[in-house]
Amino acid sequence: MQPLQYSYNNRKSEMLHIPLLGVSLVLLLFLASPASSCKEEEKTSLFEFLNDCRSNKFTGTIPESLYSCSNLIALRLSFNNLHGQFSSGINNLKSLRFLALAHNSFTNIRNTLQILSKSRTLTLVLIGGNFKHETMPDDDEFHGFENLMGLGINKCPLYGKLPNWLAKLKNLRALLLDDNKLSGPIPAWINSLNLLFYLDISNNNLTGDIPTALMEMPTLEAAHSAPIILKFPVYLAPFLQYRTTSGFPKMLNLGNNKFNGIIPPEIGQLQALLTLNLSFNNLHGEIPQSVGNLTNLQVLDLSYNNLTGEIPSVLERLHFLSKFNISSNDLEGPVPTGGQFSTFPDSSFFGNPKLCGATLMRHCNSADAVPVTDVSTEEYADKVIFAVAFGMFFGVGVLYDQMFLFRYIYFG
């Protein structure tokens, strides 16, 4: 028996249980029975049917009969037209680890969270794109989610603030609350989530300074930069290219809010960061020199703020930086020429009329020009040796990564 592939079929059913999903439920109820005579590989193929029923045109509510499938590990019904409220029957799925019901029309987020928090097996919950214009519950009595590693309640949009009950999710690695209407400051308890390495709270109405507590996230510091391996049975949406959460970039995305104040110099402590987005806020002051310590950084977006001063030359140290944007600020002086700066497009610097340099085809005064130092023969030789060694190291790393990915895809 071959695995069944039913995602992205755009099949429409007046009710969820007919015709397509009804077949799956009958099969799954049969599999849940101790009397089932299916071989293990046949069970696996049939379970994969319900593992991935996203992006169809299912309508109606989730039938209670589904909750008899006690062996179900993953349930993906995102991007359909389902509605109604969650049933407590979902807690009968004692093996369920992965739940993705995003982008439907479910309602009553308070009831939903109260029900799901009672599950002791869920490790990933993606329920964004539902609960239109409701309020994020901030009840301290929320308990549970003991094993939850990833939570997505984004693109609803929800009103309210960052809820205090999130501080209890001590196993949380990834938190997606982007594209809501949340307001207020980032709470001080954010640094108590010791395992959190992926935070997306962009496109909200959050205010206040960027707290130093955010600069004290243990997993984003250099001492805790070892790879994090967390496997899930299916792709980890919304980023389909990431098969495990180890593929998720270590990221802070605070873009498009109403944060003010300066960029904290303590930002340089987060040396494991790969992506930092502070764009579209009201930040002022200079770009801290400590940003040069983020030597693993691949994406840096500080655009559309009120930043002043010069671009720190220490940013030339960021040799992995592939995307860089400081457009629409009030920066001045010469654009650095070393490191990755020669690879960035002009658009990375637009909206800063006081910047100058060859990149912008705008000549600097002699006093502003970036000093060019003579390189001795010995220093040149050292740089060549470093470049060759780095190239060999990088090549071996890429080869190992591809071998690991091949093994994961084909052998689990």
C-alpha positions as CSV (number, residue, x, y, z in Angstrom):
1,M,0.0,0.0,0.0
2,Q,1.4,3.4,-1.0
3,P,1.1,6.5,1.2
4,L,-2.1,8.5,0.4
5,Q,-1.5,12.1,-0.7
6,Y,-4.6,14.4,-0.3
7,S,-3.3,17.8,0.6
8,Y,-3.9,20.7,-1.7
9,N,-6.7,18.9,-3.5
10,N,-9.3,21.7,-3.3
11,R,-12.1,19.1,-2.9
12,K,-15.3,20.5,-1.5
13,S,-17.6,18.7,0.9
14,E,-20.8,20.2,2.3
15,M,-19.9,18.7,5.7
16,L,-16.5,17.7,6.9
17,H,-17.3,14.0,7.1
18,I,-18.5,13.5,3.5
19,P,-17.3,12.3,1.2
20,L,-13.5,12.4,1.5
21,L,-13.0,12.8,5.2
22,G,-15.7,10.3,6.0
23,V,-13.7,7.6,4.4
24,S,-10.6,8.5,6.4
25,L,-12.6,8.5,9.6
26,V,-14.0,5.0,8.9
27,L,-10.5,3.8,8.2
28,L,-9.0,5.5,11.3
29,L,-11.8,4.1,13.6
30,F,-11.0,0.7,12.2
31,L,-7.3,1.2,12.9
32,A,-8.1,2.3,16.5
33,S,-9.8,-1.0,17.1
34,P,-7.7,-3.7,18.8
35,A,-9.3,-6.1,16.3
36,S,-7.7,-4.4,13.4
37,S,-5.8,-6.8,11.1
38,C,-3.9,-4.1,9.2
39,K,-0.1,-4.5,8.8
40,E,2.0,-1.8,10.4
41,E,2.9,-0.3,7.0
42,E,-0.7,-0.2,6.0
43,K,-1.6,1.6,9.3
44,T,1.1,4.1,8.6
45,S,-0.2,4.9,5.2
46,L,-3.8,5.3,6.3
47,F,-2.8,7.5,9.3
48,E,-0.8,9.7,6.9
49,F,-4.1,10.4,5.2
50,L,-5.4,12.4,8.1
51,N,-1.9,13.6,9.1
52,D,-2.1,15.9,6.1
53,C,-5.6,17.1,4.9
54,R,-4.6,20.8,4.7
55,S,-5.5,23.2,1.9
56,N,-8.7,21.5,0.7
57,K,-12.2,23.0,0.9
58,F,-13.6,21.1,3.9
59,T,-16.5,22.9,5.5
60,G,-18.5,22.3,8.7
61,T,-17.2,21.3,12.1
62,I,-14.8,18.6,13.3
63,P,-16.9,15.5,14.0
64,E,-16.7,14.0,17.4
65,S,-16.0,10.6,15.9
66,L,-12.5,11.8,15.0
67,Y,-11.6,11.8,18.6
68,S,-11.8,8.0,18.8
69,C,-8.6,7.7,16.9
70,S,-6.5,7.4,20.0
71,N,-3.3,6.4,18.0
72,L,-3.3,9.6,15.9
73,I,0.0,11.4,16.3
74,A,-0.5,14.4,13.9
75,L,-3.6,16.2,12.7
76,R,-3.3,18.8,10.0
77,L,-6.5,20.5,8.8
78,S,-5.1,24.0,8.1
79,F,-6.3,26.2,5.3
80,N,-9.8,24.8,5.0
81,N,-13.2,26.3,5.8
82,L,-13.9,24.7,9.1
83,H,-15.8,26.6,11.9
84,G,-17.2,26.2,15.3
85,Q,-15.5,25.7,18.7
86,F,-13.1,23.1,19.9
87,S,-14.4,20.1,21.7
88,S,-12.9,18.7,24.8
89,G,-13.0,15.4,23.0
90,I,-9.6,16.3,21.4
91,N,-8.0,15.3,24.7
92,N,-9.0,11.7,24.0
93,L,-6.2,11.7,21.4
94,K,-3.6,10.5,23.9
95,S,-0.9,10.2,21.3
96,L,-1.4,13.5,19.5
97,R,1.8,15.6,19.3
98,F,1.2,17.8,16.3
99,L,-1.9,19.9,15.8
100,A,-2.3,22.3,12.9
101,L,-5.7,23.9,12.4
102,A,-4.5,27.3,11.2
103,H,-6.5,29.5,8.8
104,N,-10.0,28.2,9.3
105,S,-12.9,30.0,11.1
106,F,-12.7,28.6,14.6
107,T,-14.0,30.8,17.4
108,N,-13.6,31.2,21.2
109,I,-9.8,31.2,21.8
110,R,-10.3,31.2,25.6
111,N,-12.1,27.9,25.4
112,T,-9.6,26.5,22.9
113,L,-6.6,27.2,25.0
114,Q,-8.3,25.8,28.2
115,I,-9.0,22.6,26.3
116,L,-5.6,22.2,24.6
117,S,-3.7,23.1,27.7
118,K,-4.9,19.9,29.3
119,S,-3.0,17.8,26.8
120,R,0.2,16.2,28.1
121,T,1.4,15.0,24.7
122,L,1.1,18.1,22.4
123,T,4.5,19.5,21.4
124,L,3.4,21.7,18.6
125,V,0.1,23.7,18.2
126,L,-0.6,26.0,15.2
127,I,-4.0,27.6,15.5
128,G,-3.4,31.0,13.9
129,G,-5.7,32.6,11.3
130,N,-8.7,31.8,13.5
131,F,-10.5,33.7,16.3
132,K,-11.0,36.8,14.2
133,H,-10.9,40.0,16.3
134,E,-11.1,38.3,19.6
135,T,-9.1,39.1,22.7
136,M,-6.0,37.2,23.8
137,P,-6.9,35.7,27.2
138,D,-4.6,36.7,30.0
139,D,-5.8,34.4,32.7
140,D,-3.2,33.4,35.2
141,E,-5.2,30.2,35.9
142,F,-4.1,28.7,32.6
143,H,-2.0,25.6,33.5
144,G,-0.7,22.8,31.4
145,F,1.1,22.6,28.0
146,E,3.9,20.9,30.0
147,N,5.5,19.6,26.8
148,L,4.7,22.3,24.3
149,M,7.7,23.3,22.2
150,G,6.1,25.4,19.5
151,L,3.0,27.7,19.6
152,G,1.6,29.7,16.8
153,I,-1.4,32.0,17.4
154,N,-0.7,34.5,14.6
155,K,-2.6,36.3,11.9
156,C,-5.9,36.3,13.7
157,P,-5.8,39.3,14.6
158,L,-6.2,39.2,18.4
159,Y,-6.4,42.2,20.7
160,G,-4.9,42.4,24.2
161,K,-1.3,42.1,25.4
162,L,1.3,39.4,25.6
163,P,-0.3,37.1,28.1
164,N,1.4,36.2,31.4
165,W,0.5,32.5,31.1
166,L,3.1,32.2,28.4
167,A,5.7,32.5,31.2
168,K,4.7,29.0,32.4
169,L,5.6,27.3,29.1
170,K,9.1,26.4,30.2
171,N,9.7,24.0,27.3
172,L,8.8,26.5,24.6
173,R,11.3,26.8,21.8
174,A,9.3,28.7,19.1
175,L,6.6,31.4,19.6
176,L,4.7,33.0,16.7
177,L,2.3,35.8,17.6
178,D,2.9,38.0,14.6
179,D,0.2,39.8,12.6
180,N,-2.2,40.5,15.5
181,K,-3.2,43.7,17.3
182,L,-1.4,43.1,20.5
183,S,-0.4,46.2,22.5
184,G,1.6,47.1,25.6
185,P,5.3,46.4,26.4
186,I,7.3,43.2,26.2
187,P,7.0,41.7,29.7
188,A,10.0,41.2,31.9
189,W,9.3,37.5,32.2
190,I,10.4,36.9,28.6
191,N,13.9,35.9,29.8
192,S,12.4,33.1,31.9
193,L,11.7,31.1,28.8
194,N,15.1,29.5,28.9
195,L,14.7,27.4,25.8
196,L,13.1,30.0,23.5
197,F,15.1,30.6,20.3
198,Y,12.5,31.7,17.8
199,L,10.4,34.7,18.6
200,D,8.1,36.5,16.1
201,I,6.0,39.3,17.5
202,S,6.1,41.4,14.4
203,N,3.2,43.4,13.0
204,N,1.5,44.2,16.2
205,N,1.0,47.5,18.2
206,L,3.6,46.7,20.9
207,T,5.1,49.8,22.7
208,G,7.9,50.8,25.0
209,D,11.6,50.3,25.0
210,I,13.2,47.0,23.9
211,P,13.8,45.5,27.4
212,T,17.2,44.3,28.5
213,A,15.4,41.1,29.6
214,L,15.1,40.2,25.9
215,M,18.9,40.3,25.7
216,E,19.1,37.7,28.4
217,M,17.7,34.7,26.5
218,P,20.0,31.8,27.3
219,T,19.5,29.8,24.1
220,L,20.5,32.9,22.0
221,E,23.7,33.4,23.8
222,A,27.0,32.0,22.5
223,A,27.3,29.5,25.4
224,H,24.1,27.9,24.3
225,S,24.5,27.9,20.5
226,A,24.7,24.1,20.0
227,P,22.2,22.8,17.4
228,I,18.7,22.0,18.8
229,I,17.3,18.8,17.3
230,L,13.5,18.6,17.6
231,K,11.7,16.3,15.1
232,F,8.1,16.4,14.3
233,P,6.1,14.0,12.1
234,V,5.4,16.5,9.3
235,Y,6.7,19.8,8.1
236,L,6.6,22.6,10.6
237,A,4.4,25.3,9.0
238,P,4.4,28.1,8.3
239,F,8.0,27.6,7.0
240,L,7.6,24.5,4.8
241,Q,11.4,24.2,4.2
242,Y,12.0,23.5,7.9
243,R,11.6,19.8,8.6
244,T,12.7,20.1,12.2
245,T,12.9,23.0,14.6
246,S,16.7,22.8,14.3
247,G,16.1,24.2,10.9
248,F,14.3,27.3,12.3
249,P,16.7,30.2,12.5
250,K,17.5,31.6,15.9
251,M,15.5,34.7,15.4
252,L,14.1,37.8,17.0
253,N,11.5,39.5,14.9
254,L,10.1,42.7,16.5
255,G,9.5,44.5,13.2
256,N,6.5,46.8,12.5
257,N,5.5,47.7,16.0
258,K,5.7,51.0,18.0
259,F,8.9,50.4,20.0
260,N,10.9,53.4,20.9
261,G,14.1,54.2,22.7
262,I,17.5,52.9,21.7
263,I,18.8,49.6,20.5
264,P,20.2,48.1,23.8
265,P,23.9,47.7,23.7
266,E,23.3,44.3,25.4
267,I,22.1,43.1,22.0
268,G,25.7,42.0,21.5
269,Q,25.2,39.2,24.0
270,L,23.0,37.2,21.7
271,Q,25.8,35.8,19.7
272,A,23.8,32.8,18.5
273,L,21.3,35.0,16.6
274,L,20.9,34.4,12.9
275,T,18.1,36.8,12.2
276,L,17.4,40.2,13.8
277,N,14.5,42.4,12.6
278,L,13.8,45.7,14.3
279,S,12.4,47.5,11.3
280,F,9.4,49.8,11.1
281,N,9.6,51.1,14.7
282,N,10.5,54.4,16.4
283,L,14.0,53.5,17.5
284,H,16.5,56.3,17.8
285,G,20.2,56.8,18.7
286,E,23.2,55.0,17.1
287,I,23.6,51.5,16.0
288,P,25.5,49.9,18.9
289,Q,29.1,48.8,18.3
290,S,28.1,45.6,20.1
291,V,26.1,44.5,17.0
292,G,29.5,43.6,15.6
293,N,29.7,40.7,18.1
294,L,26.8,38.9,16.4
295,T,29.2,37.1,14.1
296,N,26.6,34.4,13.2
297,L,24.1,36.9,11.9
298,Q,22.7,36.3,8.5
299,V,19.8,38.8,8.4
300,L,19.9,42.3,9.9
301,D,17.0,44.7,9.2
302,L,17.0,48.1,11.0
303,S,15.1,50.0,8.3
304,Y,12.4,52.6,8.9
305,N,13.5,53.9,12.3
306,N,15.1,57.2,13.4
307,L,18.7,55.9,13.8
308,T,21.5,58.4,13.6
309,G,25.3,58.4,13.5
310,E,27.6,56.4,11.3
311,I,27.4,52.8,10.3
312,P,29.8,51.0,12.7
313,S,32.8,49.6,10.8
314,V,32.7,46.6,13.1
315,L,29.8,45.3,11.1
316,E,32.4,44.3,8.5
317,R,33.0,41.3,10.9
318,L,29.7,39.8,10.1
319,H,30.9,37.5,7.3
320,F,27.7,35.5,7.1
321,L,25.5,38.5,6.6
322,S,23.5,38.0,3.4
323,K,20.6,40.4,3.9
324,F,21.2,43.9,5.3
325,N,18.8,46.8,5.4
326,I,19.2,50.2,7.1
327,S,17.1,52.2,4.7
328,S,14.9,55.2,5.8
329,N,16.9,56.3,8.8
330,D,19.0,59.4,9.4
331,L,22.5,57.8,9.2
332,E,25.5,59.7,8.0
333,G,29.1,59.2,6.9
334,P,30.8,56.7,4.7
335,V,29.4,53.2,4.0
336,P,31.9,50.6,5.1
337,T,33.6,48.7,2.2
338,G,34.9,45.6,3.9
339,G,33.2,42.3,4.8
340,Q,29.9,41.7,3.0
341,F,29.1,45.4,2.3
342,S,30.1,45.2,-1.3
343,T,27.4,42.6,-1.9
344,F,24.5,44.6,-0.6
345,P,22.2,46.5,-3.1
346,D,21.8,50.3,-3.1
347,S,18.3,49.8,-1.7
348,S,19.8,48.7,1.6
349,F,20.9,52.3,2.2
350,F,18.1,54.4,0.5
351,G,16.5,57.1,2.6
352,N,19.8,58.2,4.3
353,P,20.8,61.3,2.3
354,K,23.8,61.9,4.6
355,L,25.5,58.6,3.7
356,C,28.2,58.5,1.1
357,G,30.6,56.1,-0.6
358,A,31.2,54.2,-3.8
359,T,28.2,51.9,-3.1
360,L,25.9,54.9,-3.3
361,M,27.7,56.7,-6.1
362,R,28.0,59.6,-3.7
363,H,31.5,60.9,-3.0
364,C,32.6,61.5,0.6
365,N,34.7,64.4,1.7
366,S,38.3,63.5,2.3
367,A,37.7,63.8,6.0
368,D,34.8,61.3,5.8
369,A,36.5,58.7,3.6
370,V,37.0,55.3,5.1
371,P,40.7,54.9,5.9
372,V,42.6,52.4,3.9
373,T,45.4,50.6,5.7
374,D,48.4,49.1,4.1
375,V,48.6,45.3,4.4
376,S,52.0,43.8,4.9
377,T,53.2,40.7,3.1
378,E,53.0,38.7,6.3
379,E,49.4,39.9,7.0
380,Y,48.4,39.1,3.4
381,A,49.8,35.6,3.7
382,D,47.9,35.1,7.0
383,K,44.6,36.2,5.3
384,V,45.2,33.8,2.4
385,I,45.8,30.9,4.8
386,F,42.7,31.8,6.7
387,A,40.6,32.0,3.6
388,V,41.7,28.6,2.4
389,A,41.2,27.0,5.8
390,F,37.8,28.6,6.1
391,G,36.8,27.4,2.6
392,M,37.8,23.8,3.4
393,F,35.9,23.9,6.8
394,F,32.8,25.4,5.2
395,G,32.8,22.8,2.4
396,V,33.0,19.9,4.8
397,G,30.2,21.5,6.9
398,V,27.9,21.7,3.8
399,L,28.7,18.2,2.8
400,Y,27.9,16.9,6.3
401,D,24.7,18.9,6.4
402,Q,23.5,17.4,3.0
403,M,24.4,13.9,4.2
404,F,22.3,14.5,7.4
405,L,19.4,15.9,5.5
406,F,19.5,13.0,3.0
407,R,19.4,10.5,5.9
408,Y,16.6,12.3,7.6
409,I,14.4,12.5,4.5
410,Y,14.8,8.9,3.5
411,F,15.3,7.1,6.7
412,G,13.5,9.3,9.3
